[in-house]
Amino acid sequence: MKKGFLLFGLMFLTLWAVARAGSPEAVRFVQPPYLRAGDTVALVAPAAKLSERDDTARIRERFAEWGLYAKFSDHACDRDDAYFSASDSLRAADLQAALNDPSVKAIIACRGGYGSVRLLPMLDLVSLRDHPKWLVGFSDITTLHLVLRTLGIESIHATMPSLFLFDEEDPSAESLRQALFGELAGAGVSHHPLNCEGVARGRVVGGNLTLLSMAAGTPEALCLEEPTILFIEEVGESAYSLDRMMRHLARSGALRNVTGVVVGHLTDIGGLHRFGVEDPCQTIAGVLRPLGIPVAFGFPAGHDRPNFALYLGRQATLTVDGREARLVFDSVP
């Protein structure tokens, strides 16, 4: 077992070194096949455990309405652990089983929280290069998105089953469905006074700001060797923490090839008055405006509703003008 982990580690570090040192074409991104009616999706819990309120039957019904068969991993619904859905080894085994199962066409995290990073030494994600499948989630799942970015595999930043709405319209879930079936063209938002106008082209990367910042110095760190549109969102942090994390990214060189930035929901950000701002977007703008690139604030993605799906690893165009900001993904068959 230790020999297998060592071999994977060497393979991963080799790919990482190529991605960091090579040209923009050094790692060719691969796109998993879009889903079709009758396909199977695996529901996993790589981080926190499901709430007692989560209705697994209705979650299955929702996927069935989309023509998909949803199966929960062996320990996705366990509740013995104080915080996680199960031990690290069991959660990793569940995720690996879904990765290795040829009948599974997409792997969807039930919820976020914390814990995905603890699984990385026990996972073999390199095989997805040859047999790609969609990995879906947000928040803590940003860690897994970052690993797939390093390996050159597209993934989907989107809502998760624990957040599905069943008694009212759920545009977040509908956006996830569109992304899975290849019907997602992009999304837009009305003008924000802090926006920086312009047009940017690049590959979309990003996710939760805390995890993007914490990845610095790891194999998953943002080392952008090609034009990139960065997406960020955050929840439950203070205004000064936003400032610190953004400046950390800037000083680390992570923003070097960023051509445009999409700022999603900044939810429940505290300490605004103490930090001298009225809106958390002001904190982000203070770091991004000097870069002279297009920036779109208030994008409908992150820890609030609606949480529209985004293809991570996909080339896209960001257009910001005096009326709106729109992110349009390249069409891929």
C-alpha positions in Angstrom: 0.0 0.0 0.0 2.8 2.5 0.9 4.6 1.7 -2.3 1.4 2.5 -4.3 1.0 5.8 -2.5 4.6 6.6 -3.2 4.2 5.8 -6.9 1.1 8.0 -7.2 3.0 10.8 -5.4 5.8 10.7 -7.9 3.3 10.7 -10.8 1.4 13.6 -9.4 4.6 15.6 -8.7 5.8 14.9 -12.3 2.6 16.3 -13.8 2.7 19.2 -11.4 6.3 20.1 -12.5 5.3 19.9 -16.1 2.4 22.2 -15.5 4.5 24.7 -13.7 7.5 24.7 -16.0 6.1 24.2 -19.4 4.4 26.4 -22.0 0.6 27.1 -21.8 0.1 24.0 -23.9 2.1 21.8 -21.5 -1.0 20.3 -19.9 -3.9 19.8 -22.4 -7.3 20.1 -20.6 -9.7 17.2 -21.1 -13.4 17.5 -20.8 -15.5 14.7 -19.3 -18.4 13.5 -21.4 -21.7 15.2 -20.8 -24.4 13.1 -19.1 -27.2 11.4 -20.9 -30.5 10.1 -19.6 -29.9 6.7 -17.9 -26.5 7.6 -16.6 -25.4 7.0 -13.0 -24.0 9.6 -10.7 -22.2 8.9 -7.4 -23.1 11.0 -4.3 -20.1 11.2 -2.0 -19.3 13.0 1.3 -15.5 13.9 1.3 -15.9 16.4 4.0 -18.6 17.1 6.6 -21.4 14.7 7.3 -25.0 15.2 6.1 -27.5 16.8 8.3 -30.3 14.8 9.9 -32.6 17.1 7.9 -31.2 16.0 4.5 -33.8 13.9 2.7 -31.9 11.3 0.8 -35.1 9.9 -0.8 -36.0 13.3 -2.3 -32.4 13.8 -3.4 -32.6 10.6 -5.4 -36.0 11.6 -6.8 -34.5 14.9 -8.0 -31.9 13.1 -10.0 -34.5 10.7 -11.3 -36.5 13.6 -12.6 -33.4 14.5 -14.6 -33.2 10.9 -16.0 -30.3 10.0 -13.8 -29.7 7.2 -11.3 -28.1 8.5 -8.1 -26.4 6.2 -5.7 -24.9 7.3 -2.4 -21.4 6.0 -1.5 -21.1 3.4 1.3 -20.4 6.0 4.0 -22.0 9.1 2.6 -24.8 9.0 5.1 -22.9 7.8 8.2 -23.2 9.9 11.3 -20.9 8.2 13.9 -18.1 10.8 13.6 -18.5 14.1 15.4 -17.9 16.1 12.2 -16.9 14.1 9.2 -19.2 11.7 7.4 -16.7 8.9 8.2 -13.0 8.4 8.9 -10.5 9.8 6.4 -9.7 6.4 5.0 -13.3 5.5 4.5 -14.2 8.8 2.9 -11.2 8.4 0.6 -12.2 4.8 -0.2 -15.7 6.0 -1.1 -14.4 8.7 -3.4 -11.8 6.3 -5.0 -14.5 3.7 -5.6 -16.6 6.3 -7.5 -13.5 7.3 -9.5 -12.8 3.7 -10.4 -16.4 2.7 -11.2 -16.9 2.8 -15.0 -20.6 3.1 -14.7 -20.4 6.4 -12.8 -20.4 9.4 -15.1 -20.3 12.1 -12.5 -19.2 12.4 -8.8 -21.2 14.9 -6.8 -20.3 16.0 -3.3 -23.3 16.0 -1.0 -22.0 19.0 1.0 -18.8 20.9 1.9 -17.6 22.0 5.3 -14.1 20.8 5.8 -12.1 17.7 5.1 -11.3 17.1 1.4 -7.7 18.1 1.9 -7.2 15.2 4.4 -8.0 12.7 1.6 -5.4 13.8 -1.0 -2.6 11.5 0.1 -4.9 8.5 -0.3 -6.4 9.3 -3.7 -5.3 8.4 -7.2 -6.9 11.1 -9.4 -4.4 10.8 -12.3 -6.6 8.0 -13.9 -9.2 10.7 -14.7 -6.9 11.9 -17.4 -7.7 8.7 -19.4 -11.2 8.2 -18.1 -12.6 11.6 -17.3 -15.8 12.1 -15.4 -17.3 15.2 -13.8 -16.6 16.2 -10.3 -19.1 18.6 -8.8 -19.3 20.7 -5.7 -18.2 24.0 -4.2 -16.9 25.4 -0.9 -14.5 22.8 0.6 -14.6 20.9 -2.7 -12.5 23.7 -4.1 -9.5 21.6 -2.9 -10.5 18.8 -5.3 -11.1 21.3 -8.1 -7.6 22.6 -7.7 -6.1 19.1 -8.0 -8.1 18.5 -11.2 -6.9 21.9 -12.5 -3.3 20.8 -12.0 -4.0 17.6 -13.8 -5.8 19.4 -16.7 -9.3 18.1 -16.1 -12.5 20.2 -16.3 -14.9 20.1 -13.3 -18.1 21.8 -12.2 -18.4 24.4 -9.4 -22.1 24.2 -8.4 -24.6 23.6 -5.7 -24.8 20.3 -3.9 -27.6 17.9 -3.0 -27.7 19.0 0.7 -28.7 22.4 -0.6 -31.4 21.4 -3.0 -34.8 23.0 -2.7 -37.8 20.7 -3.0 -40.9 22.8 -2.3 -40.1 25.8 -4.5 -38.2 26.6 -7.7 -34.5 25.9 -7.5 -32.5 27.8 -10.1 -29.2 26.6 -8.6 -30.1 22.9 -9.1 -31.4 23.6 -12.6 -28.1 25.3 -13.4 -26.3 22.2 -12.2 -28.5 20.0 -14.4 -27.7 22.2 -17.4 -24.0 21.9 -16.7 -24.1 18.1 -16.4 -26.0 17.8 -19.7 -23.9 20.3 -21.6 -26.6 23.0 -21.8 -24.8 25.7 -19.8 -23.6 28.6 -22.0 -22.7 31.0 -19.2 -24.3 33.5 -16.8 -24.5 37.2 -16.3 -25.2 39.8 -13.7 -26.3 43.5 -13.7 -23.8 46.3 -13.4 -22.0 46.8 -10.0 -20.6 50.2 -9.2 -17.2 48.7 -8.4 -16.9 46.8 -11.7 -13.9 47.3 -13.9 -14.9 47.4 -17.5 -13.3 45.5 -20.3 -13.1 42.1 -22.1 -11.0 39.2 -21.0 -10.3 35.7 -22.4 -8.9 32.9 -20.4 -9.4 29.5 -18.7 -11.8 29.7 -15.7 -10.2 28.6 -12.4 -11.0 29.3 -8.7 -13.5 28.7 -6.0 -13.5 29.5 -2.3 -11.0 32.3 -1.5 -9.8 30.8 1.7 -8.9 27.5 0.0 -7.3 29.3 -2.9 -5.1 31.2 -0.5 -4.3 28.2 1.7 -3.2 26.3 -1.4 -0.1 28.5 -1.8 3.1 26.4 -1.4 1.3 23.1 -2.1 1.1 21.1 -5.4 -2.4 22.5 -5.9 -1.3 26.1 -5.7 -2.5 28.5 -8.4 0.5 28.6 -10.8 -1.1 30.1 -13.9 0.9 29.6 -17.0 -1.8 30.8 -19.4 -4.4 33.6 -19.5 -6.8 32.9 -16.7 -10.2 34.2 -15.6 -10.2 33.8 -11.8 -13.4 33.1 -9.9 -13.6 33.8 -6.1 -16.3 33.6 -3.4 -16.3 33.5 0.4 -18.5 33.0 3.4 -18.2 33.8 7.1 -14.9 35.6 7.1 -14.0 39.1 8.3 -13.2 42.1 6.0 -9.6 42.1 7.0 -9.3 38.4 6.3 -10.5 39.1 2.7 -7.9 41.7 2.4 -5.1 39.5 3.8 -6.0 36.6 1.5 -6.2 38.7 -1.6 -2.9 40.3 -0.9 -1.4 36.9 -0.2 -2.5 35.7 -3.6 -1.1 38.8 -5.2 2.3 38.6 -3.5 2.6 34.8 -4.2 2.4 35.5 -7.9 -0.9 33.7 -8.3 -2.5 36.6 -10.1 0.3 36.9 -12.6 -1.6 35.7 -15.7 -5.1 36.6 -14.5 -6.8 38.5 -17.3 -10.1 39.0 -15.5 -11.8 38.3 -12.2 -15.3 37.1 -11.4 -16.3 37.8 -7.8 -19.2 35.7 -6.6 -21.2 35.9 -3.3 -19.3 37.4 -0.3 -21.7 36.0 2.3 -21.8 36.9 6.0 -18.6 38.9 6.0 -18.0 40.6 9.3 -16.0 43.5 10.7 -16.9 45.9 7.8 -17.2 49.0 9.9 -14.1 48.2 11.9 -12.1 47.8 8.7 -13.5 51.0 7.3 -15.7 49.6 4.5 -19.4 49.4 3.9 -19.3 46.6 1.4 -16.9 43.6 1.4 -16.5 44.1 -2.4 -14.6 47.3 -1.6 -11.9 45.2 0.1 -11.5 43.0 -3.0 -11.6 46.0 -5.3 -8.7 47.6 -3.4 -6.4 44.7 -4.5 -7.8 44.1 -8.0 -8.3 47.6 -9.4 -4.6 48.4 -9.7 -4.2 45.3 -12.0 -6.1 47.1 -14.7 -8.1 44.1 -15.8 -11.9 43.5 -16.1 -13.5 42.7 -12.8 -17.2 41.6 -12.2 -18.7 41.9 -8.8 -21.9 40.3 -7.5 -21.8 37.2 -9.7 -24.5 34.7 -8.7 -22.3 31.9 -7.5 -21.1 30.8 -4.1 -22.6 30.5 -0.6 -25.9 32.2 -1.4 -28.8 31.8 -3.8 -28.7 31.5 -6.6 -25.5 29.5 -6.9 -25.1 29.1 -10.7 -22.9 26.4 -12.1 -19.5 27.2 -13.6 -17.2 25.1 -15.7 -13.8 25.2 -14.1 -10.9 24.5 -16.5 -13.0 25.7 -19.5 -12.0 28.6 -21.8 -14.4 31.6 -21.5 -14.9 35.2 -22.3 -15.7 37.8 -19.6 -17.3 41.0 -20.8 -17.9 43.8 -18.4 -19.6 47.1 -19.5 -21.7 49.8 -18.1 -24.9 47.7 -18.1 -23.8 44.2 -17.1 -21.1 41.6 -16.7 -21.3 38.3 -18.6 -19.2 35.2 -18.5 -19.6 33.0 -21.7 -18.0 29.6 -21.9 -16.5 28.3 -25.1 -18.9 25.8 -26.8 -17.4 22.3 -26.6 -19.3 19.3 -28.2 
